[in-house]
Amino acid sequence: MKKFIISFMVLLLAGITVSGCMAVAPKKDLKPSDYDLGMTYEKASKENKPIIAVFYADWCTYCVRFMPKLDSVRNIYKDKFNVVLLNVEDDHNKAMVEEYRISGFPSVYIIDPRYDNRVHIDSPYLDSVKSLSTEVGRYARVRELIEKGSACK
């Protein structure tokens, strides 16, 4: 009986130790500002890639739900696009918010400094990874055609 109690205590102690060492589950409903993409608009605009610019507000529940979808699309197109997040409440982004006339969140644009082009992606396309990916892919194909055409000249 004594061996049973000692064995039980060892197993209980081991169980407590292991459960204390297990990874903490990822946070749910991260705010958009919790996503660190490592890319500013200034840095992205100097590269030869179009930019997926997302105007957001941390308090916006649609923005919170949109971010995992954006993150998936970002991973799909990381070689063809830079992704930047622009907090509409940050004074640093005030000029862009005014220039793009942002009034709803999230607002997503594909901005291509090389061709002085900007395309707004309408809200219905933000509902799923598939629809957002389709729109981003469409722009990537058009840009490739433009690049091939300008290489022929």
Backbone as CSV, one residue per row, in Angstrom:
resi,resn,N_x,N_y,N_z,CA_x,CA_y,CA_z,C_x,C_y,C_z
1,MET,0.827,-1.188,0.000,0.000,0.000,0.000,0.878,1.262,0.000
2,LYS,1.958,1.200,0.765,2.859,2.329,0.849,3.493,2.614,-0.514
3,LYS,3.862,1.544,-1.252,4.440,1.700,-2.581,3.421,2.327,-3.519
4,PHE,2.166,1.944,-3.380,1.098,2.492,-4.221,0.953,3.996,-3.993
5,ILE,0.959,4.411,-2.750,0.815,5.830,-2.405,2.020,6.611,-2.927
6,ILE,3.222,6.069,-2.769,4.424,6.747,-3.252,4.384,6.859,-4.769
7,SER,3.996,5.765,-5.433,3.889,5.777,-6.903,2.852,6.800,-7.355
8,PHE,1.731,6.846,-6.669,0.673,7.797,-7.005,1.166,9.223,-6.841
9,MET,1.898,9.496,-5.766,2.410,10.841,-5.513,3.444,11.235,-6.581
10,VAL,4.294,10.294,-6.982,5.298,10.571,-8.008,4.610,10.888,-9.329
11,LEU,3.602,10.068,-9.675,2.857,10.310,-10.919,2.119,11.644,-10.874
12,LEU,1.524,11.961,-9.765,0.818,13.236,-9.607,1.785,14.407,-9.740
13,LEU,2.924,14.305,-9.089,3.930,15.361,-9.164,4.458,15.497,-10.597
14,ALA,4.696,14.376,-11.261,5.156,14.404,-12.653,4.100,15.039,-13.554
15,GLY,2.847,14.701,-13.320,1.762,15.280,-14.122,1.660,16.788,-13.955
16,ILE,1.807,17.232,-12.737,1.755,18.678,-12.475,2.934,19.373,-13.143
17,THR,4.107,18.775,-13.056,5.313,19.358,-13.654,5.179,19.439,-15.169
18,VAL,4.717,18.359,-15.792,4.573,18.334,-17.252,3.526,19.345,-17.702
19,SER,2.404,19.410,-17.016,1.362,20.354,-17.442,1.824,21.794,-17.274
20,GLY,2.669,22.046,-16.281,3.207,23.390,-16.093,4.202,23.785,-17.160
21,CYS,4.822,22.796,-17.804,5.824,23.065,-18.832,5.232,23.116,-20.235
22,MET,3.992,22.749,-20.378,3.377,22.721,-21.716,3.218,24.143,-22.238
23,ALA,3.246,24.260,-23.558,3.107,25.573,-24.200,1.735,26.152,-23.910
24,VAL,1.711,27.455,-23.802,0.456,28.166,-23.600,-0.245,28.273,-24.954
25,ALA,-1.521,28.025,-24.965,-2.286,28.111,-26.211,-2.197,29.530,-26.762
26,PRO,-2.161,29.657,-28.107,-2.071,31.003,-28.687,-3.292,31.846,-28.332
27,LYS,-3.035,33.113,-28.208,-4.096,34.063,-27.914,-5.092,34.096,-29.057
28,LYS,-6.344,34.174,-28.731,-7.369,34.295,-29.772,-7.749,35.757,-29.917
29,ASP,-8.288,36.074,-31.079,-8.749,37.433,-31.350,-7.656,38.477,-31.114
30,LEU,-6.513,38.236,-31.735,-5.441,39.216,-31.658,-5.889,40.519,-32.309
31,LYS,-5.476,41.620,-31.743,-5.730,42.915,-32.374,-4.831,43.008,-33.600
32,PRO,-5.221,43.771,-34.596,-4.358,43.927,-35.771,-2.948,44.386,-35.415
33,SER,-2.818,45.250,-34.427,-1.489,45.740,-34.060,-0.632,44.654,-33.402
34,ASP,-1.242,43.534,-33.012,-0.481,42.417,-32.450,0.266,41.639,-33.525
35,TYR,-0.114,41.834,-34.781,0.550,41.154,-35.889,1.755,41.985,-36.303
36,ASP,2.933,41.461,-36.067,4.148,42.176,-36.444,4.613,41.649,-37.794
37,LEU,4.412,42.429,-38.838,4.779,42.002,-40.181,6.200,42.410,-40.533
38,GLY,6.811,43.242,-39.709,8.188,43.646,-39.946,8.383,44.520,-41.175
39,MET,7.328,45.159,-41.647,7.430,45.958,-42.868,6.635,47.249,-42.678
40,THR,7.319,48.373,-42.878,6.637,49.663,-42.846,6.262,50.043,-44.277
41,TYR,5.353,50.974,-44.403,4.968,51.439,-45.735,6.165,52.077,-46.439
42,GLU,6.936,52.837,-45.704,8.093,53.522,-46.277,9.089,52.513,-46.858
43,LYS,9.348,51.465,-46.117,10.280,50.429,-46.582,9.679,49.670,-47.773
44,ALA,8.412,49.309,-47.681,7.753,48.542,-48.749,7.698,49.325,-50.052
45,SER,7.501,50.630,-49.981,7.362,51.435,-51.197,8.680,51.581,-51.953
46,LYS,9.793,51.248,-51.309,11.097,51.330,-51.971,11.474,50.026,-52.674
47,GLU,10.701,48.978,-52.442,10.981,47.694,-53.067,10.194,47.552,-54.366
48,ASN,10.595,46.605,-55.184,9.948,46.411,-56.483,8.813,45.392,-56.392
49,LYS,7.975,45.548,-55.394,6.810,44.677,-55.235,5.599,45.561,-54.977
50,PRO,4.435,45.126,-55.459,3.231,45.835,-55.042,2.999,45.614,-53.545
51,ILE,2.197,46.477,-52.982,1.950,46.467,-51.539,0.476,46.177,-51.284
52,ILE,0.212,45.258,-50.378,-1.152,45.097,-49.867,-1.190,45.944,-48.605
53,ALA,-1.922,47.053,-48.674,-2.007,47.983,-47.545,-3.360,47.805,-46.864
54,VAL,-3.309,47.563,-45.574,-4.533,47.351,-44.797,-4.659,48.481,-43.789
55,PHE,-5.710,49.258,-43.951,-6.040,50.321,-43.005,-6.975,49.718,-41.967
56,TYR,-6.614,49.837,-40.695,-7.375,49.173,-39.640,-7.475,50.049,-38.404
57,ALA,-8.342,49.606,-37.490,-8.420,50.177,-36.145,-8.471,48.988,-35.185
58,ASP,-7.725,49.059,-34.107,-7.679,47.937,-33.164,-9.032,47.610,-32.545
59,TRP,-9.893,48.597,-32.391,-11.193,48.367,-31.783,-12.204,47.762,-32.763
60,CYS,-11.852,47.679,-34.019,-12.758,47.202,-35.071,-12.842,45.666,-35.050
61,THR,-14.027,45.136,-34.746,-14.188,43.679,-34.681,-14.019,43.026,-36.049
62,TYR,-14.382,43.724,-37.124,-14.169,43.174,-38.469,-12.677,43.050,-38.750
63,CYS,-11.897,44.019,-38.304,-10.443,43.976,-38.496,-9.843,42.790,-37.750
64,VAL,-10.312,42.561,-36.538,-9.821,41.443,-35.729,-10.104,40.128,-36.444
65,ARG,-11.305,39.975,-36.983,-11.666,38.733,-37.691,-10.953,38.600,-39.034
66,PHE,-10.579,39.719,-39.634,-9.927,39.711,-40.939,-8.453,39.312,-40.875
67,MET,-7.785,39.632,-39.802,-6.330,39.467,-39.726,-5.836,38.045,-39.992
68,PRO,-6.456,36.996,-39.454,-5.959,35.649,-39.783,-6.082,35.345,-41.284
69,LYS,-7.099,35.863,-41.939,-7.253,35.666,-43.387,-6.136,36.388,-44.128
70,LEU,-5.871,37.622,-43.724,-4.784,38.383,-44.341,-3.457,37.664,-44.136
71,ASP,-3.241,37.137,-42.948,-1.991,36.442,-42.657,-1.823,35.227,-43.572
72,SER,-2.907,34.503,-43.837,-2.844,33.362,-44.758,-2.485,33.807,-46.169
73,VAL,-3.133,34.865,-46.636,-2.855,35.375,-47.990,-1.435,35.922,-48.068
74,ARG,-1.001,36.566,-47.025,0.378,37.096,-46.969,1.386,35.962,-47.141
75,ASN,1.133,34.841,-46.507,2.048,33.702,-46.633,2.024,33.106,-48.038
76,ILE,0.866,33.136,-48.691,0.747,32.607,-50.057,1.532,33.473,-51.037
77,TYR,1.440,34.797,-50.879,2.014,35.743,-51.851,3.246,36.484,-51.329
78,LYS,3.933,35.932,-50.346,5.055,36.655,-49.736,6.176,36.991,-50.712
79,ASP,6.296,36.224,-51.797,7.345,36.516,-52.771,6.939,37.583,-53.780
80,LYS,5.638,37.867,-53.878,5.161,38.802,-54.899,4.651,40.121,-54.335
81,PHE,4.294,40.155,-53.053,3.706,41.347,-52.444,4.333,41.605,-51.079
82,ASN,4.417,42.868,-50.726,4.688,43.256,-49.345,3.342,43.588,-48.717
83,VAL,3.207,43.300,-47.445,1.968,43.612,-46.728,2.306,44.593,-45.616
84,VAL,1.528,45.662,-45.548,1.722,46.647,-44.483,0.391,46.912,-43.791
85,LEU,0.487,47.172,-42.516,-0.682,47.516,-41.713,-0.578,48.981,-41.333
86,LEU,-1.664,49.692,-41.548,-1.691,51.130,-41.258,-2.828,51.415,-40.278
87,ASN,-2.457,51.715,-39.058,-3.440,52.019,-38.025,-4.003,53.418,-38.288
88,VAL,-5.301,53.504,-38.507,-5.925,54.786,-38.864,-5.892,55.774,-37.705
89,GLU,-5.648,55.294,-36.502,-5.603,56.179,-35.340,-4.199,56.685,-35.027
90,ASP,-3.224,56.233,-35.785,-1.842,56.665,-35.604,-1.620,57.943,-36.423
91,ASP,-1.181,59.006,-35.768,-0.962,60.284,-36.452,0.033,60.158,-37.607
92,HIS,0.948,59.202,-37.510,1.940,58.965,-38.571,1.258,58.585,-39.890
93,ASN,0.067,57.995,-39.815,-0.653,57.538,-41.016,-1.765,58.486,-41.457
94,LYS,-1.889,59.618,-40.790,-2.998,60.545,-41.046,-3.070,60.996,-42.508
95,ALA,-1.929,61.326,-43.107,-1.931,61.806,-44.501,-2.438,60.717,-45.447
96,MET,-2.016,59.479,-45.221,-2.483,58.387,-46.089,-3.965,58.112,-45.883
97,VAL,-4.419,58.158,-44.653,-5.840,57.944,-44.366,-6.677,58.989,-45.103
98,GLU,-6.207,60.230,-45.111,-6.916,61.294,-45.822,-6.802,61.127,-47.336
99,GLU,-5.612,60.789,-47.820,-5.407,60.620,-49.264,-6.282,59.499,-49.827
100,TYR,-6.394,58.416,-49.085,-7.186,57.270,-49.553,-8.650,57.363,-49.137
101,ARG,-8.977,58.420,-48.407,-10.353,58.678,-47.960,-10.952,57.481,-47.238
102,ILE,-10.209,56.994,-46.277,-10.611,55.809,-45.523,-11.756,56.166,-44.592
103,SER,-12.844,55.418,-44.724,-13.996,55.666,-43.858,-14.545,54.384,-43.252
104,GLY,-14.097,53.234,-43.712,-14.544,51.956,-43.171,-13.347,51.059,-42.940
105,PHE,-13.522,50.119,-42.020,-12.393,49.272,-41.639,-12.786,47.806,-41.692
106,PRO,-11.907,46.919,-42.063,-10.637,47.238,-42.688,-10.841,47.716,-44.120
107,SER,-9.960,48.561,-44.588,-9.925,48.973,-45.989,-8.622,48.437,-46.563
108,VAL,-8.737,47.726,-47.680,-7.571,47.064,-48.257,-7.328,47.587,-49.666
109,TYR,-6.095,47.967,-49.906,-5.674,48.445,-51.218,-4.455,47.661,-51.668
110,ILE,-4.373,47.457,-52.970,-3.116,47.027,-53.560,-2.526,48.295,-54.159
111,ILE,-1.350,48.645,-53.692,-0.673,49.861,-54.137,0.597,49.426,-54.867
112,ASP,0.742,49.932,-56.074,1.920,49.567,-56.865,2.677,50.834,-57.230
113,PRO,3.646,51.228,-56.404,4.388,52.459,-56.660,5.095,52.467,-58.017
114,ARG,5.504,51.310,-58.472,6.229,51.242,-59.744,5.373,51.737,-60.900
115,TYR,4.088,51.427,-60.872,3.185,51.824,-61.957,2.190,52.903,-61.532
116,ASP,2.427,53.505,-60.376,1.542,54.544,-59.853,0.088,54.083,-59.927
117,ASN,-0.163,52.910,-59.381,-1.495,52.311,-59.452,-1.957,51.914,-58.063
118,ARG,-3.247,52.032,-57.843,-3.847,51.565,-56.600,-5.201,50.959,-56.913
119,VAL,-5.454,49.838,-56.284,-6.701,49.110,-56.495,-7.323,48.842,-55.130
120,HIS,-8.577,49.248,-54.978,-9.291,48.983,-53.739,-9.922,47.598,-53.826
121,ILE,-9.758,46.792,-52.787,-10.405,45.481,-52.733,-11.669,45.649,-51.901
122,ASP,-12.802,45.443,-52.544,-14.093,45.645,-51.883,-14.316,44.672,-50.723
123,SER,-15.101,45.097,-49.761,-15.358,44.336,-48.541,-15.803,42.893,-48.762
124,PRO,-16.695,42.604,-49.725,-17.107,41.196,-49.878,-15.937,40.245,-50.156
125,TYR,-14.862,40.747,-50.735,-13.702,39.899,-51.030,-12.836,39.652,-49.805
126,LEU,-13.147,40.303,-48.700,-12.373,40.133,-47.478,-12.942,39.040,-46.581
127,ASP,-14.057,38.437,-47.000,-14.751,37.453,-46.177,-14.043,36.112,-46.061
128,SER,-13.221,35.764,-47.035,-12.563,34.459,-46.980,-11.163,34.539,-47.574
129,VAL,-10.340,33.597,-47.183,-8.988,33.518,-47.732,-9.073,33.298,-49.236
130,LYS,-10.008,32.469,-49.651,-10.136,32.145,-51.075,-10.461,33.383,-51.907
131,SER,-11.449,34.155,-51.487,-11.838,35.321,-52.293,-10.763,36.415,-52.264
132,LEU,-10.134,36.627,-51.119,-9.060,37.623,-51.048,-7.865,37.165,-51.880
133,SER,-7.543,35.889,-51.784,-6.432,35.340,-52.556,-6.697,35.447,-54.057
134,THR,-7.932,35.246,-54.463,-8.303,35.370,-55.877,-8.051,36.793,-56.372
135,GLU,-8.446,37.788,-55.601,-8.254,39.181,-55.995,-6.778,39.560,-56.039
136,VAL,-6.031,39.125,-55.054,-4.596,39.419,-55.023,-3.914,38.714,-56.194
137,GLY,-4.293,37.466,-56.435,-3.730,36.720,-57.560,-4.041,37.357,-58.898
138,ARG,-5.241,37.920,-59.018,-5.628,38.607,-60.254,-4.690,39.780,-60.512
139,TYR,-4.404,40.555,-59.487,-3.492,41.683,-59.664,-2.091,41.194,-60.011
140,ALA,-1.659,40.107,-59.372,-0.317,39.573,-59.659,-0.207,39.157,-61.129
141,ARG,-1.259,38.536,-61.667,-1.229,38.132,-63.077,-1.202,39.341,-64.008
142,VAL,-1.981,40.363,-63.711,-1.989,41.573,-64.535,-0.615,42.235,-64.488
143,ARG,-0.020,42.300,-63.314,1.309,42.918,-63.196,2.346,42.140,-63.998
144,GLU,2.257,40.822,-63.971,3.186,40.002,-64.759,3.029,40.295,-66.260
145,LEU,1.790,40.460,-66.704,1.554,40.784,-68.113,2.143,42.145,-68.462
146,ILE,1.970,43.104,-67.577,2.535,44.444,-67.806,4.054,44.343,-67.877
147,GLU,4.642,43.598,-66.960,6.098,43.467,-66.927,6.607,42.778,-68.187
148,LYS,5.913,41.758,-68.662,6.330,41.072,-69.896,6.198,42.008,-71.082
149,GLY,5.113,42.791,-71.111,4.906,43.748,-72.203,5.948,44.825,-72.248
150,SER,6.337,45.328,-71.082,7.349,46.391,-71.069,8.741,45.822,-71.352
151,ALA,8.928,44.514,-71.159,10.224,43.907,-71.477,10.383,43.732,-72.975
152,CYS,9.255,43.684,-73.699,9.303,43.497,-75.158,9.630,44.791,-75.878
153,LYS,9.493,45.925,-75.228,9.677,47.215,-75.893,11.119,47.613,-75.966
